[in-house]
Amino acid sequence: KLLQMLGAEVVLTSAAEGMAGAVRKAEELHRQIAPSVMPQQFENPANPEIHSRTTAEEIWEDTGGEVDILVSGVGTGGTVTGVSRVLKRRKPTFQAVAVEPEASPVLSGGQAGPHRIQGIGAGFVPGVLDRRLLDEVIQVTNEDAFAIARRVAREEGILCGISSGAAMWAALQVAARPQNAGKLIVVVFPDSGERYLSTPLSDPSPDASQAPMAMTGRARQR
């Protein structure tokens, strides 16, 4: 609705086709509409590059270079790739932890599937994601992502999105490990919960996270 208010034409694709279907439709429209530009954030090297230039520097400065672990959901993979490229060079002990839906564990070698964690788990490995930089991939359930996002809002006053809840759940698992006691862990919250007020995120009932799914835990050492 926001895009429509701004004058955009919104083209919907089948939920069953997932993000891959949306990308295919965008590519089709790009070929049909001239002149047109398609940023293609899943493949565009400018995506991780801007995170190397900005997000990585912000994390380094704000933590005084003491950051030990980054926990980030993987949508396009731009954030975790761009940040890790810089911080792993500066601090060899720095670790990067990627987060994906348990129901669509593509990064862990599993099959794509329907899930409710909007913003991550596209159902394919993004071209800009450098998997060599990942120290671990953690899978998160729909229920845990929704529950933690709601807890963060109630207990911390931070209205975050569903994928932020997933990242926070994963970070809590990482922080609970004895070997990580005292380590500085940075968690990326990519967007606000205001975007999800029309979704089950705003419904506190136990069954809300099991609403009809769209294609869009446990730890696994890489």
Legacy VTK file of the C-alpha trace (Angstrom):
# vtk DataFile Version 3.0
C-alpha trace
ASCII
DATASET POLYDATA
POINTS 222 float
0.000 0.000 0.000
2.869 2.393 0.721
4.315 1.793 -2.748
0.912 2.363 -4.322
0.555 5.622 -2.404
3.890 6.674 -3.896
2.558 6.004 -7.387
4.136 2.609 -8.024
2.433 -0.222 -9.858
2.707 -3.332 -7.685
2.948 -6.615 -9.588
2.236 -9.689 -7.478
3.625 -13.158 -8.115
2.519 -16.538 -6.830
3.537 -17.315 -3.249
4.258 -20.867 -4.369
7.041 -19.562 -6.642
8.739 -17.792 -3.758
11.396 -15.123 -4.146
12.796 -16.873 -7.213
9.469 -16.328 -8.942
9.482 -12.647 -8.021
13.005 -12.275 -9.421
12.004 -13.994 -12.669
9.033 -11.649 -13.023
11.222 -8.620 -12.368
13.678 -9.786 -15.032
10.800 -10.271 -17.471
9.482 -6.761 -16.828
12.995 -5.360 -17.153
13.251 -6.864 -20.639
9.821 -5.547 -21.616
10.127 -2.015 -20.260
12.650 0.300 -21.865
14.379 2.215 -20.503
14.396 0.460 -17.135
16.825 -0.425 -14.369
16.823 -3.568 -12.223
19.096 -3.279 -9.157
19.062 -7.098 -8.660
20.274 -7.021 -5.065
20.867 -10.791 -5.031
23.566 -10.463 -7.714
24.738 -6.847 -7.589
28.266 -6.535 -6.092
27.365 -3.023 -4.935
25.204 -4.685 -2.282
27.982 -6.193 -0.119
30.346 -3.388 -1.094
28.223 -0.709 0.562
28.101 -2.795 3.745
31.890 -3.055 3.655
32.135 0.718 3.385
29.453 1.651 5.912
27.976 -1.084 8.117
31.324 -2.723 8.855
32.868 0.626 9.779
29.905 1.508 11.983
30.161 -1.785 13.874
33.923 -1.439 14.255
33.683 2.129 15.516
30.734 1.555 17.850
32.391 -1.470 19.478
35.856 0.041 19.598
37.085 -2.856 17.503
36.060 -5.330 20.196
33.314 -7.104 18.245
33.800 -10.872 18.391
30.773 -12.323 16.615
28.269 -11.054 14.047
24.842 -12.701 13.810
22.887 -11.805 10.690
19.960 -13.215 8.783
20.618 -13.987 5.132
18.218 -12.400 2.690
20.495 -11.320 -0.125
23.609 -12.067 1.920
24.931 -8.564 1.349
25.174 -7.571 4.999
27.003 -10.609 6.358
29.303 -10.739 3.324
30.208 -7.060 3.256
30.743 -6.747 6.992
32.710 -9.984 7.325
35.089 -9.121 4.485
36.293 -6.119 6.438
36.180 -7.368 10.007
37.823 -10.729 9.343
40.816 -8.897 7.867
41.100 -6.638 10.890
40.408 -9.279 13.518
41.245 -12.875 12.540
39.245 -14.287 15.469
36.050 -12.547 14.316
33.225 -14.972 13.545
30.254 -14.604 11.205
27.050 -16.496 11.953
24.346 -16.677 9.290
20.679 -17.274 10.087
18.137 -19.052 7.892
14.657 -20.582 8.341
14.590 -24.155 9.590
11.824 -24.822 7.063
14.029 -23.708 4.149
17.614 -24.675 5.088
19.254 -24.046 1.719
22.511 -22.691 3.168
22.787 -25.794 5.334
22.478 -28.035 2.291
18.753 -28.708 2.615
15.781 -28.082 0.358
13.873 -24.837 -0.116
10.459 -24.788 1.513
7.631 -22.523 2.677
8.168 -20.493 5.839
6.933 -17.366 7.634
10.186 -15.490 8.290
9.858 -12.693 5.764
13.115 -11.150 4.581
15.378 -14.201 4.806
15.414 -17.656 3.266
14.869 -16.780 -0.390
15.005 -20.447 -1.356
18.306 -20.219 -3.240
21.893 -19.225 -2.521
22.289 -15.527 -3.453
25.065 -14.686 -5.871
26.531 -11.985 -3.622
26.792 -14.267 -0.588
30.378 -15.372 0.047
29.848 -18.609 1.959
33.577 -18.887 2.640
33.181 -16.101 5.189
30.563 -17.961 7.228
31.698 -19.767 10.356
28.279 -21.195 11.121
24.696 -21.343 9.887
21.886 -21.477 12.443
18.368 -22.547 11.550
15.393 -20.891 13.275
11.771 -22.009 13.409
8.833 -19.765 12.540
7.616 -19.977 16.132
10.923 -18.897 17.660
11.331 -15.979 15.238
7.858 -14.614 15.998
8.125 -15.203 19.744
11.455 -13.423 20.128
10.400 -10.486 17.936
7.403 -9.990 20.229
9.577 -10.317 23.354
12.024 -7.726 22.039
9.117 -5.319 21.554
7.647 -5.936 25.013
10.849 -6.172 27.027
13.240 -3.859 25.179
10.846 -1.421 23.525
12.268 -2.201 20.096
9.624 -2.882 17.443
11.556 -5.164 15.119
10.629 -7.325 12.153
10.255 -11.091 11.920
13.737 -11.729 10.543
15.138 -9.615 13.371
13.433 -11.963 15.796
15.084 -14.883 14.026
18.513 -13.255 14.267
17.993 -12.455 17.942
16.961 -16.028 18.711
20.114 -17.296 17.020
22.242 -14.767 18.902
20.817 -15.963 22.208
21.860 -19.518 21.365
25.361 -18.329 20.480
25.637 -16.211 23.632
24.572 -19.128 25.845
27.574 -21.242 24.867
30.243 -21.385 27.593
33.041 -20.601 25.128
31.343 -17.309 24.252
31.082 -15.956 27.792
32.184 -12.328 27.838
32.335 -12.017 24.067
30.828 -9.040 22.272
28.092 -10.208 19.901
26.497 -7.889 17.348
23.053 -8.763 15.983
21.661 -7.101 12.856
18.013 -5.976 12.964
17.337 -5.106 9.301
13.916 -3.499 9.621
11.106 -2.287 11.855
8.046 -4.190 12.976
5.896 -1.359 11.609
6.069 -3.100 8.241
4.448 -6.206 9.690
1.429 -4.839 11.547
-0.852 -6.509 8.986
0.888 -9.874 9.477
0.632 -12.485 12.255
3.543 -10.754 14.025
1.057 -8.370 15.642
-1.127 -11.290 16.782
0.141 -12.674 20.108
-1.889 -15.887 19.896
0.189 -19.103 19.914
-1.065 -20.158 16.474
-0.283 -16.852 14.743
3.090 -17.964 13.420
1.393 -20.944 11.763
-0.784 -18.833 9.472
-0.686 -19.714 5.738
2.932 -19.781 4.640
4.826 -18.110 1.826
8.051 -19.310 0.237
10.327 -17.257 1.528
16.245 -24.069 15.867
19.341 -25.698 15.576
22.997 -24.891 15.090
25.115 -26.400 12.365
28.870 -25.970 12.180
30.079 -25.161 8.708
LINES 2 224
216 0 1 2 3 4 5 6 7 8 9 10 11 12 13 14 15 16 17 18 19 20 21 22 23 24 25 26 27 28 29 30 31 32 33 34 35 36 37 38 39 40 41 42 43 44 45 46 47 48 49 50 51 52 53 54 55 56 57 58 59 60 61 62 63 64 65 66 67 68 69 70 71 72 73 74 75 76 77 78 79 80 81 82 83 84 85 86 87 88 89 90 91 92 93 94 95 96 97 98 99 100 101 102 103 104 105 106 107 108 109 110 111 112 113 114 115 116 117 118 119 120 121 122 123 124 125 126 127 128 129 130 131 132 133 134 135 136 137 138 139 140 141 142 143 144 145 146 147 148 149 150 151 152 153 154 155 156 157 158 159 160 161 162 163 164 165 166 167 168 169 170 171 172 173 174 175 176 177 178 179 180 181 182 183 184 185 186 187 188 189 190 191 192 193 194 195 196 197 198 199 200 201 202 203 204 205 206 207 208 209 210 211 212 213 214 215
6 216 217 218 219 220 221
